[in-house]
Amino acid sequence: MYKNANDLSQLFADSPAPRRISDAVRSKIEKFKVHLFVLETICNPGLRERHWELMGEELGFDVKHGDDMTLSSMIDAGVHKLGDRLQEISSSASKEFALEKAMGKMKDEWEHVRFVCEPYRESGVSILASVDDIQVIIDSFWIHTKRTNKFKSWLKIWMPNCVMSNEFTKKPNVF
């Protein structure tokens, strides 16, 4: 939009009235551009209550947010004064949100997996059946988490379980 207003100013260089209008629009856009990072932050779908509290701690008072929140109310609250810190909070919220979505997607994939136990020969012991399907899902998650490098804390917790699962499924004649 700024580029269009700038182009119009150049196009109407010989016409004072239209140029004055296009210059006024360009000036308003320039003033608005200063607050774009605030708008991008407050509209971030990843912002959780803890992020708003963090902004409040940085500002020294509670930041009111909700359905009635507007850009002007955030500017009046002084959120724009946080500058780079505001963008760090927003970036952190975006990364956490992406992680939540990815973890939710992984959880949903497990929703339809059924662990079926079948008798092992005539030993009276049951073993996990369809291990190949389970192993495919585990391998898929493993590859995804290593490739994206988003899940370091999750990997630290689950790595021993995955390794144990991998060793269990590859051992012949477990019993």
N, C-alpha and C positions, 0 to 999 in steps of 0.2 A: 504494500500500500504506500509505503514511504517512497519507493522507487517511482510509482505511478504519479504521486504528487510532485516529485522532483521533475519527472518528464513533462508533466503539464506546465510547470513553471517555465521550463525551457521552450515548450511549444507556444505558450502565450507571451513570449518575451515582448512582442510588439503590441499586445493588447493589455492595457493597464488594469482594467476591471477584472477580467478572468485571471490574470496573473496574481493580483492581490488575493483572490479567493484561494487559488492553488498554493500560494505562499502561506496563507493562514492555516490551511489544512496541513501542510507540511510541518509548520511550526507546532501545531497541536500533536501531531504524530511524534515529533521529536521529544516533546514533553512527556508523552505517554510511554515512549520507549524506555525511559529511565526506570519505570515501574514494572516493566515486563517480567523481570526476574521474580518480583513479589507475586505477580499473578500466576506465573508458572509454578511457584512453590505452593501457594495456598490451594491450587487446583490439583496438586499431586495426589493421585489415588492411593499412594502408599503411606501417606501421613497417618499416623496413629496417635492416640492420646499422648503417648510418651514423647512424641516429637513436638506436639504443641506445648507440653510441659517444659521441654528443653528450650523452646523459643521463649517461653515465659521466664525461665530462669535467667536466660541471657539478657532479657530486657528488664528484669526486676519486678515484673507483675504478671498476673494471669492474662493470657491472650484469649479473648473470647472468640470462639469459632462455632460454626453451625450453619444451618440452612439460611439464616439471615445475614451471614457474613458477606461483606462486599470488599472490593479492592480498596475503596476509600476508607472503610472502617479499619482495615489492616494498616493502611498508611497512617491514619490518625493514631493508631495504637503504637506506631513507631517500628513496625516489623521491618520496614525497609532499611532501618539503621543497622541491622545485623549484617547486611552486605554479604561478604564471602561466607560468613558463618551460617547464614540462612541457606545459601546454596549447598553448603556441606551437609546440613541437616536434611535438606530435600534429596540430595544425592544418596545419602545413607538410607533414607526412607524408600527411595526407588529400588535400591539394591535389596533391601529386606523384603520389599513387596515381590520382587522377581523371585527371590528365594522361596517365599511363602507359596507363590503360585506353582513353582516347580515341584516343591515338596507335596503340595496338594494333588498335583497331577500324578506324582508317583504313588501317593496313597490311594488315589482312585483306581490305579491299575491293579493294586492288590485287592481291591474290593471284590472282584469276581474270581479271584484265585481260590480254589478249594484244595485243601490239604487232605488227600485221601490216603488212608492207611490200609494196606492189604496184608493178608497173612503171608509170612515168609516161609515158603515150602511147607513143611509139616512140623515146624519147630515150635509152634504155639506163640510165636512172636510176630508182631505186625511191624511193617516198615512203611516208610513214606513212598507212595507211588507217584508217578508223573513228575519225577524230579527234573526231567529235562525242561519242562515248561517253566518251572520255578527258577532253574538255573539261567534260562534265557532272560527272564525278567531281572534277576540279580545282575547278570552280565551287562544288560542294557543300562541299568542304573549306574553300575560301576563305570562304564565307559563314559556315560553322560557326566557324571560328577567329576571324573578326572579331566575331561575335556573342558568343562566350563570353569573349573576351579572355584566354584561358588560355595562349595559345601565343605570347607575344611573342618569346621567344628563338628558337623554331622559325621564326616568320615572318621574323625578321631573316636567317636562314640561307637560307630557301627563297624569299623574295619575289623576288629577281632571276630565279630559275628560272621561277617562275610567270608573271612579266611577260614574260620571253622566250618562254615557251611560248604565252602568249596572243597575242603579236605574230606569232609564227610561224603559228599556226592561222588568223589573220584576214587574212594577206597573200595576195592572189590572185596567181597566176602566179609562184610562188616561183622557178622555174627559167627 
